Amino acid sequence: MSLEEELFEIERGFWIEGADYFAAHLAERCLLAFPQSIGGGSLR
């Protein structure tokens, strides 16, 4: 898998895999990557 494909799959996971995936891949020091989606609930 190329780096581009790997990064695409990670990005894809943020959009379709749900809050657990998002929380597992969010950098600990990230203050805000994307605003919370409607109906998304809390990540923690």
Buried (B, 14 or more C-beta within 10 A) or exposed (E): EEEEEEEEEEEEBBEEEEBEBBEEBEEEEEEEEEEEEEEEEEEE
